[in-house]
Amino acid sequence: MSRICELTGKGRQVGHNVSHANNKTKRTFLPNLQNVTLISDSLGKGVKLKVSTHGLRSVEHVGGLDNWLLKTSDDDLSLRARRLKREVAKKQALAA
């Protein structure tokens, strides 16, 4: 079970806990991932994705899942999201 956002590519980061005496110990910072069902307007169905809260706010800001997928480069998207992007683009091309 990977801890990576399927839309933004945000993942685990490594850093230090720093005590008052300035002792440093390794730790990991995990993204705040949520399992959400996002509605695709062009496909007319809900899609379950594991998304960070930052990614969820970004999707809402752009105006929905379809707009987010079409405006985002394939490099940041997971394999499932890239397949979904192709489906959305195909549906919108047929509708136009």
C-alpha positions in Angstrom: 0.0 0.0 0.0 1.9 3.1 -1.2 1.6 6.4 0.5 1.6 8.5 -2.6 -1.2 10.9 -3.8 -2.6 9.6 -7.1 -3.2 13.1 -8.4 -0.3 15.2 -7.3 2.4 12.6 -6.7 3.0 13.9 -3.1 4.8 11.2 -1.1 6.8 10.5 2.0 9.6 12.9 3.0 12.5 12.3 5.3 13.7 14.7 8.0 14.7 15.0 11.6 13.1 15.4 15.0 15.1 18.1 16.8 15.2 18.1 20.6 15.7 21.1 22.8 19.4 20.0 23.1 19.6 20.0 19.3 19.8 16.1 19.1 18.6 15.0 15.7 16.8 11.7 15.0 15.5 10.5 11.7 11.8 10.6 11.0 9.4 10.5 8.1 6.7 13.0 7.1 3.7 11.3 5.6 1.2 13.1 3.3 -2.4 13.4 4.6 -4.0 10.9 2.3 -7.7 10.4 2.1 -9.7 7.7 0.3 -12.3 9.8 -1.7 -14.8 9.2 -4.4 -14.6 12.0 -7.0 -17.3 12.5 -9.6 -16.3 12.7 -13.2 -18.8 14.9 -15.1 -17.9 13.6 -18.6 -17.9 9.9 -17.5 -20.9 10.3 -15.4 -19.6 8.1 -12.6 -17.6 8.3 -9.3 -14.0 7.3 -9.2 -12.3 6.1 -5.9 -8.8 7.6 -5.5 -6.3 8.0 -2.7 -5.7 11.7 -2.7 -3.8 14.1 -0.4 -5.8 16.9 1.2 -3.7 19.4 -0.8 -4.6 17.5 -4.0 -8.3 17.6 -3.1 -8.3 21.4 -2.6 -6.5 21.8 -5.9 -9.1 19.7 -7.7 -11.9 21.8 -6.2 -10.1 25.0 -7.1 -9.7 24.1 -10.8 -13.4 23.1 -11.0 -13.6 19.3 -10.8 -11.8 16.1 -11.5 -12.1 16.4 -15.3 -10.5 19.8 -15.5 -7.7 18.8 -13.1 -6.9 15.7 -15.2 -6.8 17.5 -18.5 -4.6 20.4 -17.2 -2.1 18.2 -15.3 0.9 16.6 -16.9 1.1 12.8 -17.0 4.4 12.9 -15.0 2.6 13.7 -11.7 -0.3 11.3 -12.2 -0.5 7.7 -11.2 -1.2 4.9 -13.7 -4.9 4.8 -12.7 -5.2 8.6 -13.1 -3.5 8.5 -16.5 -6.0 5.9 -17.7 -8.8 8.0 -16.3 -7.4 11.1 -18.1 -7.4 9.2 -21.4 -11.0 8.1 -20.9 -12.1 11.7 -20.1 -10.3 13.1 -23.1 -11.9 10.5 -25.3 -15.4 11.2 -24.0 -15.0 15.0 -24.3 -13.7 14.6 -27.9 -16.8 12.5 -28.8 -19.1 15.0 -27.2 -17.6 18.0 -29.1 
